[in-house]
Amino acid sequence: MYSGWWGFGKFLLPGGHFFARILCLVLIYTAFVIWWDDHLFPTKKFTEINTMLYSSAIMGILLVFRTNSAYDRWWEARKLWGQLVNDSRNLSIKLKSILPDGNARCRQIAALLIEFPQVLRDHLRGKMKINVNKNATADPCDHVPLRTAQSIYEHLAELKREGTIDGFELLQVDAHARALMDICGACERIVNSPIAGSYKFMIWAGVIVYLGLVPWLLVPVFDMWSILLVLASAYFVLGIEILAEEIERPFGLTPNDLPLDSICSTISDSVKFTFGSGEYDSLKPVNDTSPSVSG
């Protein structure tokens, strides 16, 4: 999955260059405190009353709450996309079992099932690129996952009107078709409900105060070795906070976000395998009005 140490290295610096720049600022600030350490600031008193211990404990509690709230969002998103994989597979299996071989609408629904996770991925990332017919007008507010799911339901309704499937069979596949938009709505809720800005501001304020105070507490005791200790503290405190910033938005493109491209490929391979890999290697909606999406 990762190419040696270079692939693993992506996870060592959450936030990339931003994280590295902050660590450099912490290093410079600590060096300044060492240079300034002429006891103009009563650092000895702070050391004697265990201020370092108190501030570290408070910072740790704040980061635990921060990380848990961010990870809950990431894990909820992962469960939703896992459900999308299962419902896509179950819908494919049931349609393949119910519909006769060679049914044209079966091929169209299969193509839409492959398309849906891809358009949902781009919709959540906010980078939809809609290709419509020359005579059609592109709506910048177009909800492409909704249109794709609607097309699936239209094909199912046509199969019912044609008598290809009966009401009981339609009821069997309806639960999985309905789950597509349920999953879409739940993912949109994660995207459109960020963690309260005041809460994040308080966390960042605590981090800044903590990192501003730590050098004054360590320099009188460890002198030059304080640089390594402060950098270690800054690495973990800032790393956890920046990592939480990344995973609270789980649909992006950072290394710690969900592997949506891989999940889309899994769904595509599952649908093609279910309907027959030979006939469905290049599935494309036939006579369908929903737009194609380039992701």
Buried (B, 14 or more C-beta within 10 A) or exposed (E): EEEEEEEEEEEEBBBEEEBEEBBEEBBEBBBEBBEEBEEEBEBEEBBEEEBBEEBBEEBEEBBEEBBEBBBEBBEBBBEBBEBBBBBBBBBBBBBBEBBEEEBEBBBBBBBBBBBBBBBBBBBBBEEBEBEBEEEEEEEEEBBBBBBBBBBBBBBBEEBBEEEBBEEEBBEBBEEBBEBBBBBBEBBBEBBEEEBEEEEBEEBBEBBEEBBEBBBBBBBBEBEEEBBEBBBEBBBEBBBBBBBBBBBBBBBBEBBBBBEBEEBBBBBBEBBBEBBEEEEBEEBEBEEBEBBBBEB
